[in-house]
């Protein structure tokens, strides 16, 4: 087998492993996961990790507590651009959609990240949340960390 063929097979293996990881978590369809995986390997996007801000406001702790008891296929996280936010013109809200139809806000993207991404989102790019972890079990407050891509 040639070096070129070995490299091609390694790339395909990486893409398929990444694709199945995304599909298995229940967040994306196979075609969407495959598209994102190819973008990752070609360097057109990268995975980012951050935490949700504003999780202690209003009833968000109750929602995050419910998330901690759910399997990954029982909910999905998505972003909504908040154009008329009185505190931040670039605000990007983080929402959860449960399989039973309930939709709740869990917080916001940090002010710094929102400033960096808001103009790109306004031009039609999407911020897709791939994975989320609830932190703070047994403590006073829950938190939410997540992994995302901008495509």
C-alpha positions in Angstrom: 0.0 0.0 0.0 1.3 3.5 -0.9 1.9 6.3 1.6 -0.9 8.3 0.0 -3.4 5.4 0.4 -2.4 5.0 4.1 -2.9 8.7 4.7 -6.2 8.6 2.9 -7.4 5.7 5.0 -6.3 7.4 8.2 -8.2 10.5 7.3 -11.4 8.5 6.5 -11.1 6.6 9.7 -10.8 9.8 11.7 -13.8 11.4 9.9 -16.0 8.3 10.5 -15.0 8.0 14.1 -15.8 11.7 14.7 -19.0 11.4 12.7 -20.3 8.4 14.8 -19.3 10.2 18.0 -21.5 13.2 17.0 -24.4 11.0 15.9 -24.2 8.7 18.9 -24.7 11.7 21.2 -28.0 12.2 19.5 -27.3 15.8 18.6 -26.9 15.7 14.8 -28.1 13.7 11.8 -25.6 11.5 10.0 -25.3 13.9 7.1 -24.7 17.0 9.4 -22.2 15.1 11.5 -20.3 14.0 8.4 -20.2 17.5 7.0 -18.8 18.9 10.3 -16.3 16.1 10.6 -14.9 16.8 7.1 -14.8 20.5 8.0 -12.8 19.7 11.1 -10.2 17.5 9.3 -9.8 20.1 6.5 -9.2 22.8 9.1 -12.2 24.9 8.0 -13.5 24.9 11.5 -12.4 23.8 15.0 -14.0 22.5 18.1 -14.3 25.1 20.9 -15.1 24.5 24.6 -16.7 27.0 27.0 -19.2 27.4 29.8 -22.7 28.9 29.9 -22.9 32.2 31.7 -25.8 33.4 33.8 -26.9 30.0 35.0 -28.0 31.2 38.4 -30.5 33.7 37.1 -34.3 33.1 37.3 -35.3 29.4 37.2 -32.2 28.3 35.1 -30.9 26.1 37.9 -34.0 24.0 37.9 -33.6 23.5 34.1 -29.9 22.5 34.4 -30.8 20.1 37.3 -33.3 18.5 34.9 -30.5 18.3 32.2 -28.3 16.4 34.7 -30.9 13.7 34.9 -31.4 13.3 31.1 -29.6 11.2 28.6 -28.0 13.1 25.7 -30.6 12.0 23.2 -33.4 13.4 25.4 -32.6 17.1 24.7 -30.7 19.4 22.4 -29.0 22.7 22.9 -29.2 25.6 20.5 -28.3 29.3 20.3 -30.5 32.3 19.6 -29.1 35.7 18.8 -30.7 38.4 21.1 -30.6 41.6 19.1 -32.5 43.7 21.7 -30.7 42.8 24.9 -30.4 45.9 27.0 -27.1 44.7 28.6 -25.3 43.4 25.6 -25.9 44.3 21.9 -24.1 41.1 20.9 -25.9 38.7 23.3 -26.3 35.1 22.2 -28.7 33.0 24.4 -28.2 29.3 25.0 -31.5 27.3 25.1 -32.4 23.7 25.7 -35.2 21.8 23.9 -36.4 18.7 25.7 -38.0 15.8 23.8 -41.3 16.5 25.6 -41.5 19.9 23.8 -40.4 22.1 26.6 -37.9 24.9 25.7 -36.0 26.9 28.4 -33.1 29.3 28.4 -30.1 28.1 30.4 -27.9 31.2 30.0 -25.7 33.1 27.6 -22.5 32.8 25.7 -19.8 34.9 27.4 -19.7 38.6 26.5 -16.3 38.2 24.9 -17.3 35.2 22.7 -20.6 36.8 21.8 -18.8 39.9 20.6 -16.5 37.7 18.5 -19.4 35.6 17.0 -22.4 37.9 16.7 -21.3 39.5 13.4 -20.6 36.1 11.9 -24.0 34.7 13.0 -25.6 37.8 11.6 -24.0 37.0 8.2 -25.5 33.5 8.2 -23.0 31.3 10.0 -24.3 28.9 12.6 -23.0 28.1 16.1 -23.8 24.4 16.7 -23.6 22.9 20.1 -22.3 19.3 19.9 -21.9 18.2 23.5 -22.7 19.4 27.0 -21.8 18.5 30.5 -23.5 19.5 33.7 -21.1 20.3 36.5 -21.5 21.1 40.1 -23.4 18.1 41.3 -23.8 18.3 45.1 -22.7 21.9 45.2 -24.9 25.0 45.7 -25.1 25.8 41.9 -25.0 23.7 38.8 -23.1 24.8 35.7 -23.1 23.8 32.1 -20.0 23.3 29.9 -20.3 22.7 26.2 -18.4 21.9 23.0 -19.4 23.8 19.8 -18.4 24.6 16.2 -19.0 27.6 14.1 -19.9 26.7 10.5 
